[in-house]
Amino acid sequence: MASDVRTDPSSLSLLLFPKQPPTANATVEERIRPYTRKWEALIMSRVEEVRLRMGPPEEEPGHRCDVRHDAPLLVMTAGGYTGNLFHAFSDGFVPAWLTVQHLRRRVVLGVLSYNPWWAGTYGEIISGLLDYHVVDLLHDKRTHCFPGAIVGTRFHGILSVNPARLRDNKTIVDFHDLLADVYETAGDTVVVDDVPQPAPRRPRLGIVSRRGTRVIENQAAVARLARTVGFDVDILETANGLPLPASYASVSACDVLVGVHGADLTKLLFLRPGAALVQIAPLGVAPIARGCYVEASARMGLHYEQYDAEGHESSLSRKYGLRDVVVSEIEL
């Protein structure tokens, strides 16, 4: 929407008051659910619908501006599957970034299903995307006015940025650079003469340690073996309550990240290009696991390996037996 755009909180609408009379074939009204997973009917039905409509001149006096912004609006949702780290990035922040990165932070974010947890968890990323305060579109009853609006975000695929579809050929590595900018604290470099240089550091391997499900049962043995062959090893526990900047610091220091398929492997976005991701796929999910992370790893410049668990390596074999259909059919 270009020109004079105003919010109408009472109907969750954006009204466009064009400077010139609209042409005869101009779209008068459109309804959009601003979420990327258009192919999933159930979750899309739970995303609030925004009305975009042409405002006739006689309605303009009834929608006077309470807050006037000098940057366009981007409308997205913090709903859908956003509580999951994988979906927060793949459905939310990567699409939002590729939609507005060319505006160089001169954009206002209008959020549906806004909540303090979302704003607090991803506050650094939000600040990296824009120079303005977020507008809670469902609860802010003021009329906000903008010089334009983008409703919804573009989607290039799972954790995907297609440079051919962007005007400045940005890639997912540029999104990684945004994360580095917002999460890293730049310190002053002090040069001291005649100090012995430290020995070359050992490569660092991070093991994503889950609890309850998809557990690496021989994790301690894996860590010992990794140390034996030359790695320093970090055990990276999931659901540990650490903020994302702390997770970024741990993962970005790793040369190799190893873990069972799950949302925490989305932190591959924190790895430096040239590092490696090793994904362990439980029974029955090998294609899904590969589909989530193999292409993103390649675009990030990461070396990718996938280990597909076999029936005798799964705890399901102890519960059901190797010959049980639960194990044998899943393994096939």
Stockholm file with secondary structure:
# STOCKHOLM 1.0

chainA/1-332         MASDVRTDPSSLSLLLFPKQPPTANATVEERIRPYTRKWEALIMSRVEEVRLRMGPPEEEPGHRCDVRHDAPLLVMTAGGYTGNLFHAFSDGFVPAWLTVQHLRRRVVLGVLSYNPWWAGTYGEIISGLLDYHVVDLLHDKRTHCFPGAIVGTRFHGILSVNPARLRDNKTIVDFHDLLADVYETAGDTVVVDDVPQPAPRRPRLGIVSRRGTRVIENQAAVARLARTVGFDVDILETANGLPLPASYASVSACDVLVGVHGADLTKLLFLRPGAALVQIAPLGVAPIARGCYVEASARMGLHYEQYDAEGHESSLSRKYGLRDVVVSEIEL
#=GR chainA/1-332 SS CEEEEEEEGGGTEEEEECSSCCCTTCCCEEEECCCSCTTCHHHHHTSCCEEEEECCGGGGGGGCCSEECSSCEEEEESCTTTTSHHHIIIIIIHHHHHHHGGGTTCCEEEEESCCHHHHHHTHHHHHHHCSSCCEETTTCCSCEEEEEEEESCCCCSTTCCCGGGSTTCCCHHHHHHHHHHHHCCCCCCCCCTTCCCCCCCCCEEEEEECSSSSCCTTHHHHHHHHHHTTCEEEEEESSCCCCHHHHHHHHHTCSEEEEESSGGGGGGGGSCTTCEEEEEECTTCHHHHHHHHHHHHHHHTCEEEEEECCGGGSTHHHHHCTTSHHHHHHHC
#=GC SS_cons         CEEEEEEEGGGTEEEEECSSCCCTTCCCEEEECCCSCTTCHHHHHTSCCEEEEECCGGGGGGGCCSEECSSCEEEEESCTTTTSHHHIIIIIIHHHHHHHGGGTTCCEEEEESCCHHHHHHTHHHHHHHCSSCCEETTTCCSCEEEEEEEESCCCCSTTCCCGGGSTTCCCHHHHHHHHHHHHCCCCCCCCCTTCCCCCCCCCEEEEEECSSSSCCTTHHHHHHHHHHTTCEEEEEESSCCCCHHHHHHHHHTCSEEEEESSGGGGGGGGSCTTCEEEEEECTTCHHHHHHHHHHHHHHHTCEEEEEECCGGGSTHHHHHCTTSHHHHHHHC
//
